Amino acid sequence: MRAERRGAENPQVASLTSAGVLWPQIEELAEFTAEPGAAGVTREVFTAPYMAACQWLAGLMEQAGLAVRSDSFGNLFGRLEGEDPAAAVVMSGSHIDTVPDGGRFDGTLGVLGAIEAVRQLRAGDWRPRRSVEVVAFAGEEPRFGKGCIGSRAMTGTLARDALETLRDRSGTTLAEAMRACGLDPDELAAAQIDPKRVHAFVELHIEQGVVLETRGLPIGLVTHIAAQHAMRVVMRGEPGHAGATPMGLRRDALAAAAEVVLAVERLAQQAPSGTAVGTVGAIGARPGAINVVAGEAELLVDIRDRELGARTETLEALLGEIEAIAARREVGYEIETISSDEPLTASPLVLGAAREACDRLAVEYTEMISGAVHDSIILGRQVPIGMIFVPSRAGVSHSPLEYSEPEDLERGALVLAETLRGLAA
């Protein structure tokens, strides 16, 4: 749905979007990376660059007049106290961790934009009735195979034993990484929030798609968030000498896995909803030598759809294909679910506040679906949530080529500020 606007954009928007406050902050934050000088940003959760970035971010929150704290899982908060401390709070934020060699806008905009939004409001002597908290969630990106672990900790949906079983690419467990950062895994439960104490949560984010750019619109208001089913698929065959094992006698696990990869692509394309996407984002073969037939192959599979029933249908079809491939090639297989979230509908409360903000600012917008998973989908199981999107150039994300125009970032922060003004009144 497109909201039509007449006349020029509010002069307030033009003046603030030209101020360029966010751009230098985003550039400075990008310097906290594991590979200085590289085109992309590598700042995975609970690594040295990430922890240093959190310290820098805490300083920025303090400069904006926010009271800073961290919870037992490492989620970082900046609070502006409202006139009624007993009232449920309004929250806004995102994450500052990245995928390896990622971009500098994903997640980052939502945190820095929230700080800037509160700073703008305070500059006008604004005192909200409800307290406002800016949050930087720990670990939205899946360093340990499961995404949104900070928001899962906050909602009590991250199990203590998962901290010992979730591992990164090097084999480090989530619990080990936490301890290395001075966090106690046994204190996980202390990070859980009381949903009744949260009035609303709104997340500012780059679109990571091409809808806004294609339509020439500056703002997207998210109505639904598609959900991910992530799983690990292991095909088990029999290793053999590449020269001495005849083709007809092979039980090649990697060849079987290759068929699974193509099945994921085909079944997502054939999904009844027309909105499914399927990805095999990582693959590993063992023993991993050029002259050895692979005895084992591991795939990380991601299936998403805005419709749960359609996603379930695609997933069930894929499981049937895996079984058939394994039987035909005489290999075994194992499937482990990493995470399985349900699609989410944005709260009318937050969506309404965002619409009103755009109306007050005379900013044109469209309502749209998010195909990417965000912390909002986890928090939204318990509290009212909404999201505000700004355009992404060519829809590129999780890449050094990720880019949004400076004025789009500033406009997004201004719309967020007006949304927070309405929600916290």
Secondary structure, DSSP 8 states (H G I E B T S, - for coil): -EE---SS--HHHHHHHTS--HHHHHHHHTT--SSTTSSSB---TTSHHHHHHHHHHHHHHHHTT-EEEE-TT--EEEEE--S-TTS-EEEEEEE----TTB-SSTTHHHHHHHHHHHHHHHHTT---SS-EEEEEES--S-TTS-S-HHHHHHTT-S-TTHHHH-B-TTS-BHHHHHHHTT--GGGGGGG---GGGEEEEEEEEE-SSSHHHHHT-SEEEEEEE-EEEEEEEEEE-B-EETTTS-GGG-B-HHHHHHHHHHHHHHHHHT-TTS--EEEEEEEEEES--TTEE-SEEEEEEEEEESSHHHHHHHHHHHHHHHHHHHHHHT-EEEEEEEEE---EE--HHHHHHHHHHHHHHT--EEEEEE-S--HHHHHTTTS-EEEEEE--GGG--SSTT----HHHHHHHHHHHHHHHHHHH-
